[in-house]
Amino acid sequence: MDHFSYRARALFCEDVPVRQLAETYGTPLFVYSEATLLHHLSQLQKAFAAVEPLICYSVKTNGNIHLGRVMAEAGAGFDVTSGGELYRALSAGGIGDKIVFAGVGKTDAELRYALDTGVFLYNVESEAELYALADVAKSVGRVAQAALRVNPDLPPKTHVKTDTSVKGVKFGLDIDTILDVAQGVVDNPHVRVVGLHMHLGSPILSAQPYRDGAAKGLVLIDQLRKQGHPITVLNMGGGFGIHYRKQEALPATAFAAEIVPAVQKSGCRLVLEPGRFIVGNAGLLLSRVIYTKESGGKRFVIQDAAMNDLIRPTLYDSFHRIWPVEPPQGVPAPPEDYEADIPGTVKCDVVGPVCESGDFLAKDRRLPPLARGDLLATFSAGAYGMAMSSNYNARLRAAEVLVDGDRHRLIRRRETYVDLVRAELEV
């Protein structure tokens, strides 16, 4: 977990004891390491330096504007998928010519907002969207730059709900019809097709899909240029995997080895849209045990983080490492293999207070004996944690804290009961 480490049987985020953060800000709490954020962004910048890429941080993974400011100050642009994410990116210091706008259902109002802010590139995902973009651009007297998102129809690579380049998904233009769509706007004065975009899914733990996708992309770029489109951008999306279980993910250099040669051959500018790779292992979810119980031959640890805080285990059956912030004597901290028979541990389900059987963070997980008041860390929660959180069961969304060395600061306050009903009382 990069800048998260155990020292003398206590978990630290950089140089701050995690227990201190719980005592200062309460739980549940999202804790982020600024050094880890910058480290992961730097890995990408160095790996792809040969082609001077525009690296656009994916706002959908974690849109906190304080994290966005860290990204912007380090040279990153932004990848947005809605008008709201565009607003967040601009609030974080983003500028239009370093923002790309993705998403299959951009409304006319969102397109107009993006045109007014000078967004660099629109990732277009259907023929209807391409013409809508041209019409909106005409109405405001501008020319929109588009990258056609192709679905390259590659074999399944990840979870079915996050695999975006197989047949039968809502994303992108079919590789068999994209040239017909492009032909229709060759002479359109309000939209210029300047790029090709593909996003293969997430998280991807092999570089092979990028090799296959880039090869198909080179063919399409040549064909689009022959049609008369000035293709100058190749957007390879994001999706690079991270370490969730152990050391299963590839380094940035492995993906660069497949993508950079294709970019150089194409003569295009490279755009990347990473999110999880940067922020996923830069954050954890901190919680406190409320109760423990046994029922039907199973042990349960009931703690104050729930599916409304981190829905990935419920939604994707995803695995997140979980370990006590201060493990008891005789128990390792933390294990290399969470599924092994770890001495001093017992199998249990880690669950939350939400009234759903699907409310869990882990099932049949080996953990040391835990007691009321103990602190737990759920790792790799920086991506799609707070971003996908909700107020289900009228639960208050967690606070967020950013750690920089031995300093820490609140970057989102904990919600209050008044926040829950504010929008309803103001009508």
Secondary structure, 3 states (H helix, E strand, C coil): CCCEEEECCEEEECCEEHHHHHHHHCCCEEEEEHHHHHHHHHHHHHHCHHHCCEEEEECCCCCCHHHHHHHHHCCCEEEECCHHHHHHHHHCCCCHHHEEECCCCCCHHHHHHHHHCCCCEEEECCHHHHHHHHHHHHHCCCCEEEEEEEECCCCCCCCCCCCCCCCCCCCCEECCCHHHHHHCCCCCCCEEEEEEECCCCCCECCCHHHHHHHHHHHHHHHHHHHHCCCCCEEECCCCECCCCCCCCCCCHHHHHHHHHHHHHHHCCEEEECCCHHHHHHHEEEEEEEEEEEEECCEEEEEECCCCCCCCHHHHHCCCCCEEECCCCCCCCCCCCCCCCCCCCCEEEEEECCCCCCCCEEEEEEEECCCCCCCEEEECCCCCCCHHHCCCHHHCCCCEEEEEECCEEEEEECCCCHHHHHHHHHCC
